[in-house]
Amino acid sequence: MDFFQLRNGEMFAEDVSLARIAEEVGTPVYVYSRATLERHARVFREALEPLGRVHLAFAVKSNPNLAVLRVMRREGYGADVVSGGEMARALASGMPAEDIVFSGVGKNAREMRQGLDAGIGQFNLESEEEGVELAAIAAAQGQRARCALRVNPDIDAGTHEKISTGKADNKFGVPIDQAVAIYARLAALPGLEMRGLAMHIGSQLSDLAPLEAAFTRMGELIAELRANGHTVTHADLGGGLGVPYKAGEVFPSPAEYGAMIARVAKDWDVTFMFEPGRVIAGNAGVLLTRVVRVKRNANRTPFVIVDAAMNDLARPALYGSWHDFEAVKPRGIRMTGNIVGPICETGDTFATDRETDALEPGDLAVFRTAGAYGATMASSYNSRGFVAEVMVDGDRFAVVADRILPEEIYAAERVPEWLD
Ligand SMILES: *Cc1c(COP(=O)(O)O)cnc(C)c1O
């Protein structure tokens, strides 16, 4: 459920008309709903409450905006980060260091030190090599890094191949059949405090069965590690729960997800950790855009050219993803159009042969479900700059990220004098 709805024939975000935001901030612009973020954060938390000890870490990569992180913080969430930059953001948003989990296959020495110096809660190790390096750095600083070992369960999550992370040939985690041996070697290193296991098998998951299979394997591993005399106090079950992108699609609910875990993990006796991203932020944001032109070619589907492009919202170009597209003031007439941006690539196509509200030049429209993996994936391709981000809260709104102009980006570029 979200708070982007038609009122008297016009789309609102909570109690603010999107037309007003377009007027004051310009387009394209991302618009987030605080109430929607909070609602999703609470529904997810409540679904997991029966598990007992639970640590929730919002996946910063899904939406790293500082105001969004602040909302998550207020809801009691920590952060799952995958780079030093995300760690810095999480800290800047006010998240306590101990609530930060650091995932990612390529943590470098500088980022490891950054995490140790800040005192983050947990490093999720993705390889033995990484553990050895972190152990050396921590020991040299007289510290012990709290760690979980990320295990790759070799399970097909049944999602888009580019966001599948739990198959043996994906780069993430250690192979499940080597996990016990690697855990033992890492636990023997003085710079590490091995305290558990982690898994994250993919994103936009539409089926709980692969998760259940993965978690069942994690349960077996926990038992095996304990039988070998190891301490296991934490189990990080990752993120990945999918959300509907098309009106009418049905996904497993957080409640069903929680009930499945309660069944599979009832005897684990651990602190459960979660790293949700999309399920919290996805439907809490839209990308508001204006139609530049409607280009009609005889006997062909017209092109609805909007001012947003693949650099602002990359998912359709990257993964062929669907985003519902709706007029802000629908006229009650429908049309079929190809929804495209202005970028000089055929890939800059949001939708092909889409049945949509009839649109004319100057009309406003939204791409829905753009709150996760939207603004954060933006680039400045075609020298388009970065779009502004707005957060709505009831009947007020604030710009939570300024529009960054092309001039500001090329101000960082230099022409060496030997080119004169
Ligand atoms: C991307 C990612 C997440 C979040 O995934 P969602 O599908 O957005 O919930 C969680 N954990 C890790 C390690 C990730 O890489």
Ligand as a Chemical Component Dictionary entry (heavy atoms), coordinates in Angstrom:
data_LIG
# 
_chem_comp.id                   LIG 
_chem_comp.type                 NON-POLYMER 
_chem_comp.pdbx_formal_charge   0 
_chem_comp.three_letter_code    LIG 
# 
loop_
_chem_comp_atom.comp_id 
_chem_comp_atom.atom_id 
_chem_comp_atom.alt_atom_id 
_chem_comp_atom.type_symbol 
_chem_comp_atom.charge 
_chem_comp_atom.model_Cartn_x 
_chem_comp_atom.model_Cartn_y 
_chem_comp_atom.model_Cartn_z 
_chem_comp_atom.pdbx_ordinal 
LIG C1 C1 C 0 21.094 -5.509 -2.485 1  
LIG C2 C2 C 0 21.271 -6.213 -1.194 2  
LIG C3 C3 C 0 20.247 -6.233 -0.257 3  
LIG C4 C4 C 0 18.886 -5.627 -0.496 4  
LIG O1 O1 O 0 18.157 -6.304 -1.456 5  
LIG P1 P1 P 0 16.614 -5.932 -1.694 6  
LIG O2 O2 O 0 16.195 -6.818 -2.789 7  
LIG O3 O3 O 0 16.556 -4.500 -2.058 8  
LIG O4 O4 O 0 15.894 -6.218 -0.423 9  
LIG C5 C5 C 0 20.491 -6.845 0.951  10 
LIG N1 N1 N 0 21.678 -7.421 1.219  11 
LIG C6 C6 C 0 22.692 -7.432 0.335  12 
LIG C7 C7 C 0 23.974 -8.070 0.704  13 
LIG C8 C8 C 0 22.530 -6.824 -0.896 14 
LIG O5 O5 O 0 23.534 -6.837 -1.778 15 
# 
loop_
_chem_comp_bond.comp_id 
_chem_comp_bond.atom_id_1 
_chem_comp_bond.atom_id_2 
_chem_comp_bond.value_order 
_chem_comp_bond.pdbx_ordinal 
LIG C1 C2 SING 1  
LIG C2 C3 SING 2  
LIG C2 C8 DOUB 3  
LIG C3 C4 SING 4  
LIG C3 C5 DOUB 5  
LIG C4 O1 SING 6  
LIG O1 P1 SING 7  
LIG P1 O2 DOUB 8  
LIG P1 O3 SING 9  
LIG P1 O4 SING 10 
LIG C5 N1 SING 11 
LIG N1 C6 DOUB 12 
LIG C6 C7 SING 13 
LIG C6 C8 SING 14 
LIG C8 O5 SING 15 
# 
